[in-house]
Amino acid sequence: MSLSPEPSSEPGRQRRRTAEHTHDEFWDSPSASHDSAPILEQFCASLEVSTSSSLHPICLAPHSPKACQNHCVCDDYTCVEEPQSKRTIRAENEVEANKLVNNYRFGFRKWKSHVTERPFEGRSDVVKELYSELNIVKPYTSEGTVITCGNIAYVLLFGWWVSLVYLLVSILMFITIVGFSYGKLCLKLSCYFLWPFGKTIHQIGNTMRRCCRNVPHCNCIKEDTDPDTTFLLPSPTEIPLQEHPEHVQTAYWCRVSTYIWLLLGYPPLIVIHCLACFISWILVFTIPVSKMNARTLSVILLLPPEDVYVSSCSRNKVVETKALLCCYQAANWYYYKYTVDGINVFAVNLLPLVVVAIVIGYIDRENQFASSDVKFAIAVSSIIPLSYYIGMGIASISAQSNFAVGAVVNATFGSITELTFYITALLRGHRENNPCLQEVVKAAMTGTLLGCILFIPGICMIIGGLRHSEQRFNSRSTGVSSALLFISVGGVFTPTLFSKAYGSLVCDACSSVNNSGPFVCQNCHYNLNNGTLFENHVQPLVYAMSALLPAAYIIGLLFTLKTHSHIYNIHVEEGQACGHSGAVVHWSRWRSLIILIIGTVLMSACADLATEHIQPILNQPNVSQYFIGVTVLAMVPEIPEIVNGIQFALQNNISLSLEVGSCIAVQVCMLQIPVLVFFNAFWDVGFVLLFSDLHLWASIFSVIVVNYIFMDGKSDYFQGTALVVVYLILLALYYFAPSPKGC
């Protein structure tokens, strides 16, 4: 084998760096070992492999994910070149490996979040900080280190009024005389909550209590002189107590002051702490403040006041104490990663909107407490968390099941969000004899198509390009999706083109000045009711397209998943998928199925409320109904998909970011529209698969532009900007377009 040093050419180095492996979400997982990665990258970057086909490059280590990125697959210590580059993905367990492989499969919903609980000890320090309890004392923390913008914002948002309430409660307890000890405690906590950072609240023992008059200059407090000693409280070094805990507990509940405190002092603090806890949790980035208030309410305020000791110096080691609360930061930017039972905190916070939408929507029928505009906004916003929960359920079932079950679940529930809204709107429009809702549905379908073709790939290219300069993707797999896009858009708009070719042009409101000169006509459209054109020609063509499009979708599945699966060439690294076979899954199959069913029912209710209260929005004279359909109704349900695509792009996995939009667009044309056509055949709601000229040319133009962008297999922020600008141009076109006829 001939190896020669590589000349310092940046394009060559960049080509070798990005030609082979694409980053996946598990490159950033803390469980992956990154110690040898820089050495391997430097060695591979300093070598130039001979172009002789009879020689094979050397692989430095077996199953090394970043070694020899030169279109090869490592086998022990050798690399065998293959015609197609193979994506080597690292998974923490079998469930996550199956989910990752499903992400690359055509037709499967792309999902970013974990479906299993990740081992806490193997996670990064940043993530551990997010999930740690506020009872770990950091030694040698000075006052200067806790003066941050977030902590100052805490004083302005929470500290002053929480401290004021504690001051008022302390005055109240002093007035009762019996609750004097609780008054002193509230006075201490008033100073603490005004600026809690760097201070610690301890639960002291009997030895500490006996010499508490001399605090902080008694033998119970020892100066930590060893700078290398890192003690983390709670790690109590208590002297064995002679009293029994049961005796102390009984004495506490036999006091009169305890009941005075529970009747007068504790209730207002419940209100104030719950309010602060709720506000700080909703703001997400101030979750430490929420944890601090919750722990104070549930633990500290229920202790005997003589057992609570506030320390402001973290250099002192307090003997026979247990740290209860210590906070150093009121805000942390990384809390956008925080999850509750596998669900992102933003989706958790938005879930109450579903309850609010249903309650005010079905109880306040007369709009006494909320207007139709407010109800519509809440109902549409509630679709966002429901879409997230449905996506999590689909990913959980697919990751824990075989391919057949996963394909059925994806086909059944993958488009349930959009179909629920479309069918609900068509039923209401037919029941109320309102043709505008049918046009709104068509605008929403077109808006979903445009957003998934232009906006989702564009915004992912921009964000990913700003971080990684230039990103590469598998042009072969993207070409399959592009071909299916051409087929699907052509099939969907074929009846429209046919009607324009053979329909009769009819114009209304024709007039001329003094019956002389040319006539000026308005509201020109094609009339399909002449003779039997619609019944004998257009309608059979619609049914034929609705049968051919799902057939093309199935053929695409067979091509990409069975006969030509090597296009994607996914390989889960051995030793990773089997290393944690006992993975704890957030949602079991049955739990996921129940959540999917409940989510579908709630989605139907929210969609019904949205269509019920959409009419005042449609009646706005300055906004086209087309614009409302292609923006709000089309893109709000796709917000979780946009977030997933952006996360993939940030981790240099632009291939999945592009597949996110293409998969949705293909499903809209090849699955959702045929379902609506056949639904209309069995339950006539007046849905006709004929689109306006605006929808027709906007969709065709978008497909042509995106296929041109995807030709070279590379992406950067400029190409993404081009797609987003085209999308905004089309939105401006819809904004200034007149509303559909009859609306």
Beta strands, then each sheet from edge to edge (+ up, - down):
strand 1: 3-5
strand 2: 47-49
strand 3: 72-75
strand 4: 78-81
strand 5: 87-89
strand 6: 116-117
strand 7: 200-204
strand 8: 221-223
strand 9: 308-311
strand 10: 316-318
strand 11: 321-326
strand 12: 339-340
strand 13: 343-344
strand 14: 471-472
strand 15: 504-511
strand 16: 520-527
strand 17: 570-572
strand 18: 584-585
strand 19: 714-715
sheet 1: 1+ 2-
sheet 2: 3+ 4-
sheet 3: 5+ 17+
sheet 4: 6+ 18-
sheet 5: 9+ 7- 11+
sheet 6: 8+ 10-
sheet 7: 12+ 13-
sheet 8: 14+ 19-
sheet 9: 15+ 16-
end
